[in-house]
Amino acid sequence: MIERVESADDPRLEPYRHVADPGWIREHDLFVAEGRLVVDRLIALARFDIHSILVNRAGRDALFEQLSSTAAPVLVCDERTLTSITGYNFHRGCLALVRRPAPLPPSALYPSRLLLGIESVANPDNIGGLFRTAAAFGAGGVLLDATSGDPLYRKAVRTSMGASLRLPYSRAEAWLPTLEQFRSRGFRLAALTPAPGAETLSGFAATVGTDCQLIVLVGAEGAGLAAETLAFADAAVRIPIDNTMDSLNVVVAAGIALERLRGCSNTPALKGGPTRA
């Protein structure tokens, strides 16, 4: 139902006063979807319990058909009211509050052929970029360690262009034991590193058959993957680059590796269930 909001004091707007406070949002089991494209994809997925959607008039007009199709309350107010409520100019006058679903266990990713594993990447832009890249190159899901950022954080969702809403993922509280569980299910672990002694990506790719299951592991920029993870992996893999550069951005590196290894992704990504937090 699309409803007009006439006053910034309308009690229905109260949750939107906290959209810039990730602690409050998480405490109330919500996440924020920001921008027309992301909200459009959120509605189209029909996987999530949308608390409400707040738009300005331009946002309402641009997404009128989609907004009319959702059962969630759609609140429309002017630009000045939006800014006074949220405290910042959010992207293109369109914002949704969504109830955070229960987490998926790592075992839910077992049917996938190709996964991206993320270790100690906290930056939300990098998290969003990694999800967008994983979705673009056919990964069936994402496995994160306990210290990596929240894929449903507002900036991560926006940077992912909605991919973190679509791509299944799970968080492993015990990182190496969880990776060992995947290995016992037939997955090979390929750890990306700039170390000169690592196997080249092309050399490793030549050993990977289309019937394999594979996790491509990436770490934080600068520190990279932990030494324990590199030692634990089945292969340490490097992307050859010009010797005047020491490394690649983690999102770029993941994209190159996933594109080269996407032959493993010969089964579709998980379908049917909601993406989990």
C-alpha positions as a printed NumPy array, in Angstrom:
array([[  0.   ,   0.   ,   0.   ],
       [  1.404,   3.379,  -1.045],
       [  0.721,   6.061,   1.564],
       [  1.556,   9.735,   1.718],
       [  3.473,  11.023,   4.752],
       [  2.631,  14.636,   5.543],
       [  4.846,  15.249,   8.568],
       [  8.333,  14.329,   9.733],
       [  6.738,  13.579,  13.094],
       [  4.773,  10.645,  11.644],
       [  5.528,   7.683,  13.975],
       [  5.869,   5.346,  11.009],
       [  9.115,   7.146,  10.161],
       [ 10.756,   6.471,  13.518],
       [ 12.855,   3.456,  12.376],
       [ 14.257,   5.507,   9.499],
       [ 15.861,   7.922,  11.945],
       [ 18.327,   5.105,  12.718],
       [ 19.356,   4.03 ,   9.213],
       [ 22.868,   5.446,   9.7  ],
       [ 23.294,   3.545,  12.991],
       [ 24.34 ,  -0.035,  12.113],
       [ 24.22 ,  -1.059,  15.761],
       [ 20.581,  -0.044,  16.119],
       [ 19.674,  -1.658,  12.805],
       [ 21.335,  -4.962,  13.747],
       [ 19.899,  -4.895,  17.282],
       [ 16.406,  -4.684,  15.774],
       [ 17.106,  -7.554,  13.339],
       [ 16.835,  -5.317,  10.295],
       [ 18.969,  -4.382,   7.334],
       [ 18.809,  -1.44 ,   4.939],
       [ 18.416,  -1.611,   1.164],
       [ 19.349,   1.717,  -0.425],
       [ 18.723,   3.062,  -3.913],
       [ 16.2  ,   2.398,  -6.647],
       [ 18.06 ,  -0.419,  -8.36 ],
       [ 18.663,  -2.316,  -5.106],
       [ 15.089,  -1.86 ,  -3.875],
       [ 13.764,  -2.911,  -7.273],
       [ 15.815,  -6.127,  -7.066],
       [ 14.79 ,  -6.651,  -3.441],
       [ 11.104,  -6.576,  -4.396],
       [ 11.644,  -8.782,  -7.454],
       [ 13.397, -11.479,  -5.417],
       [ 10.319, -11.904,  -3.188],
       [ 12.546, -13.686,  -0.642],
       [ 12.595, -11.176,   2.154],
       [ 10.154,  -9.857,   4.723],
       [ 10.154,  -6.137,   3.94 ],
       [  9.297,  -3.993,   6.962],
       [  8.564,  -0.876,   4.882],
       [  9.842,   1.287,   2.034],
       [ 10.434,   5.038,   2.171],
       [ 10.669,   7.039,  -1.069],
       [ 10.497,  10.584,  -2.309],
       [  8.065,  11.481,  -5.094],
       [ 10.604,  10.848,  -7.85 ],
       [ 11.402,   7.441,  -6.411],
       [  7.72 ,   6.587,  -6.22 ],
       [  7.172,   7.583,  -9.836],
       [ 10.225,   5.654, -11.074],
       [  9.261,   2.441,  -9.249],
       [  5.496,   2.819,  -9.154],
       [  4.717,  -0.587, -10.676],
       [  7.152,  -2.428,  -8.409],
       [  6.048,  -0.533,  -5.291],
       [  2.42 ,  -1.247,  -6.079],
       [  3.16 ,  -4.985,  -6.244],
       [  4.595,  -5.339,  -2.746],
       [  2.566,  -5.997,   0.383],
       [  4.945,  -3.88 ,   2.453],
       [  3.914,  -0.337,   3.462],
       [  5.331,   2.236,   1.036],
       [  5.716,   5.698,   2.584],
       [  6.086,   8.717,   0.311],
       [  7.39 ,  12.088,   1.516],
       [  9.219,  15.085,   0.084],
       [ 13.   ,  15.35 ,  -0.202],
       [ 13.361,  17.78 ,   2.69 ],
       [ 11.504,  15.45 ,   5.03 ],
       [ 13.657,  12.521,   3.941],
       [ 16.868,  14.402,   4.681],
       [ 15.599,  15.595,   8.064],
       [ 14.692,  12.014,   9.029],
       [ 17.727,  10.098,   7.856],
       [ 20.358,  12.775,   8.463],
       [ 21.99 ,  12.304,   5.058],
       [ 21.098,  12.335,   1.384],
       [ 20.599,   8.674,   0.58 ],
       [ 20.837,   7.347,  -2.953],
       [ 18.118,   8.579,  -5.315],
       [ 15.394,   8.93 ,  -2.705],
       [ 14.619,   5.264,  -2.108],
       [ 15.203,   3.247,   1.057],
       [ 13.807,  -0.002,   2.459],
       [ 13.98 ,  -1.561,   5.897],
       [ 14.02 ,  -5.346,   5.733],
       [ 13.759,  -7.972,   8.467],
       [ 17.003,  -9.896,   8.717],
       [ 16.531, -13.612,   8.058],
       [ 18.1  , -16.446,  10.04 ],
       [ 21.609, -17.477,   8.988],
       [ 22.368, -20.333,   6.642],
       [ 24.7  , -23.032,   7.982],
       [ 27.862, -23.657,   5.95 ],
       [ 26.472, -27.055,   4.918],
       [ 23.797, -25.276,   2.869],
       [ 26.56 , -24.353,   0.395],
       [ 27.673, -27.958,  -0.196],
       [ 25.655, -28.365,  -3.455],
       [ 27.605, -25.543,  -5.109],
       [ 30.476, -26.28 ,  -7.46 ],
       [ 32.341, -22.978,  -7.109],
       [ 32.449, -20.841,  -3.946],
       [ 34.251, -17.673,  -2.902],
       [ 35.803, -17.805,   0.574],
       [ 36.429, -14.471,   2.311],
       [ 38.841, -14.122,   5.237],
       [ 39.279, -10.958,   7.357],
       [ 37.806,  -8.541,   4.786],
       [ 36.032,  -5.891,   6.851],
       [ 35.602,  -3.01 ,   4.386],
       [ 31.927,  -2.931,   3.282],
       [ 32.804,  -1.687,  -0.205],
       [ 35.104,  -4.677,  -0.676],
       [ 32.482,  -7.054,   0.727],
       [ 29.899,  -5.666,  -1.676],
       [ 32.339,  -5.763,  -4.574],
       [ 33.262,  -9.367,  -3.813],
       [ 29.622, -10.439,  -3.809],
       [ 28.976,  -8.624,  -7.075],
       [ 32.036, -10.276,  -8.609],
       [ 31.129, -13.727,  -7.274],
       [ 27.632, -13.458,  -8.731],
       [ 28.962, -12.186, -12.06 ],
       [ 31.342, -15.115, -12.526],
       [ 29.044, -17.955, -11.577],
       [ 29.94 , -18.691,  -7.954],
       [ 27.201, -20.646,  -6.226],
       [ 27.716, -18.942,  -2.877],
       [ 30.076, -17.179,  -0.488],
       [ 31.659, -18.439,   2.735],
       [ 32.869, -15.772,   5.183],
       [ 35.02 , -16.127,   8.268],
       [ 33.988, -14.698,  11.632],
       [ 35.904, -11.427,  11.187],
       [ 34.678, -10.429,   7.721],
       [ 32.118,  -7.681,   7.214],
       [ 28.346,  -7.987,   7.092],
       [ 27.034,  -8.585,   3.55 ],
       [ 23.723,  -6.996,   4.602],
       [ 25.313,  -3.779,   5.843],
       [ 23.82 ,  -0.857,   3.905],
       [ 26.979,   0.069,   1.963],
       [ 27.78 ,  -3.567,   1.19 ],
       [ 24.299,  -4.189,  -0.223],
       [ 24.505,  -1.037,  -2.334],
       [ 28.024,  -1.752,  -3.632],
       [ 27.03 ,  -5.315,  -4.485],
       [ 24.173,  -3.922,  -6.617],
       [ 21.885,  -6.309,  -4.768],
       [ 24.094,  -9.404,  -5.284],
       [ 24.391,  -9.913,  -1.518],
       [ 20.594, -10.258,  -1.473],
       [ 20.621, -12.904,  -4.195],
       [ 23.759, -14.988,  -3.618],
       [ 23.567, -17.549,  -0.766],
       [ 26.213, -17.166,   1.903],
       [ 27.186, -18.443,   5.309],
       [ 29.544, -17.405,   8.08 ],
       [ 32.024, -19.899,   9.544],
       [ 32.774, -19.199,  13.193],
       [ 35.541, -21.842,  13.178],
       [ 37.331, -21.087,   9.907],
       [ 39.82 , -23.901,   9.331],
       [ 37.577, -26.652,  10.748],
       [ 34.792, -25.461,   8.444],
       [ 37.128, -25.464,   5.448],
       [ 38.134, -29.006,   6.388],
       [ 34.449, -29.992,   6.331],
       [ 34.197, -28.661,   2.782],
       [ 37.372, -30.516,   1.832],
       [ 35.886, -33.735,   3.193],
       [ 32.958, -33.151,   0.831],
       [ 35.305, -33.032,  -2.157],
       [ 36.128, -29.311,  -2.383],
       [ 39.636, -28.162,  -3.311],
       [ 40.882, -25.017,  -1.552],
       [ 42.707, -22.485,  -3.747],
       [ 44.289, -19.66 ,  -1.739],
       [ 45.09 , -16.477,  -3.661],
       [ 48.41 , -14.88 ,  -2.742],
       [ 50.962, -12.599,  -4.447],
       [ 53.804, -14.742,  -3.089],
       [ 56.314, -15.408,  -5.907],
       [ 56.613, -19.084,  -5.018],
       [ 52.906, -19.772,  -5.508],
       [ 51.553, -21.656,  -8.505],
       [ 50.359, -19.43 , -11.336],
       [ 46.622, -19.152, -11.884],
       [ 46.898, -20.546, -15.403],
       [ 48.948, -23.473, -14.155],
       [ 46.47 , -24.258, -11.425],
       [ 43.503, -23.872, -13.776],
       [ 45.007, -26.514, -16.049],
       [ 44.707, -29.03 , -13.202],
       [ 41.069, -28.249, -12.458],
       [ 38.51 , -30.412, -14.213],
       [ 34.9  , -29.492, -14.867],
       [ 33.746, -32.065, -12.333],
       [ 35.589, -30.467,  -9.413],
       [ 34.273, -28.495,  -6.476],
       [ 36.381, -25.485,  -5.591],
       [ 36.637, -22.697,  -3.009],
       [ 38.661, -19.655,  -4.075],
       [ 40.015, -18.057,  -0.883],
       [ 40.825, -14.336,  -0.634],
       [ 42.081, -12.256,   2.29 ],
       [ 42.218,  -8.659,   3.41 ],
       [ 44.182,  -6.154,   1.371],
       [ 47.675,  -5.699,   2.704],
       [ 47.763,  -8.629,   5.115],
       [ 46.265, -11.156,   2.703],
       [ 45.324, -14.621,   3.864],
       [ 46.704, -15.811,   7.198],
       [ 49.774, -18.02 ,   7.057],
       [ 47.735, -20.823,   8.627],
       [ 45.162, -20.6  ,   5.845],
       [ 47.813, -20.588,   3.117],
       [ 49.441, -23.651,   4.653],
       [ 46.062, -25.378,   5.023],
       [ 44.927, -24.805,   1.43 ],
       [ 45.392, -27.4  ,  -1.292],
       [ 47.114, -24.834,  -3.511],
       [ 48.603, -21.358,  -3.128],
       [ 47.789, -19.541,  -6.362],
       [ 49.133, -16.245,  -7.708],
       [ 48.031, -13.982, -10.535],
       [ 51.141, -12.865, -12.442],
       [ 51.309,  -9.063, -12.625],
       [ 53.809,  -6.432, -13.71 ],
       [ 56.804,  -6.435, -11.359],
       [ 56.394,  -2.722, -10.679],
       [ 53.205,  -3.542,  -8.726],
       [ 53.094,  -5.544,  -5.519],
       [ 49.463,  -6.719,  -5.516],
       [ 45.922,  -6.304,  -6.818],
       [ 42.795,  -5.018,  -5.133],
       [ 41.034,  -8.015,  -3.541],
       [ 37.915,  -7.543,  -5.682],
       [ 39.964,  -7.413,  -8.897],
       [ 41.966, -10.479,  -7.885],
       [ 38.822, -12.433,  -7.049],
       [ 37.277, -11.483, -10.379],
       [ 40.272, -12.636, -12.392],
       [ 40.465, -15.941, -10.506],
       [ 36.744, -16.702, -10.619],
       [ 36.525, -15.937, -14.326],
       [ 39.471, -18.226, -15.051],
       [ 38.11 , -21.016, -12.838],
       [ 34.408, -20.704, -13.619],
       [ 34.529, -23.973, -15.564],
       [ 33.964, -25.589, -12.161],
       [ 30.601, -23.858, -11.947],
       [ 28.708, -26.397, -14.006],
       [ 25.677, -26.535, -11.72 ],
       [ 23.309, -23.643, -10.972],
       [ 23.533, -21.536,  -7.838],
       [ 21.239, -22.436,  -4.96 ],
       [ 17.634, -21.511,  -5.603],
       [ 14.375, -21.387,  -3.75 ],
       [ 15.439, -20.359,  -0.25 ],
       [ 16.095, -16.857,   1.028],
       [ 19.556, -15.391,   1.153],
       [ 20.59 , -15.479,   4.783],
       [ 22.476, -13.086,   7.024]])
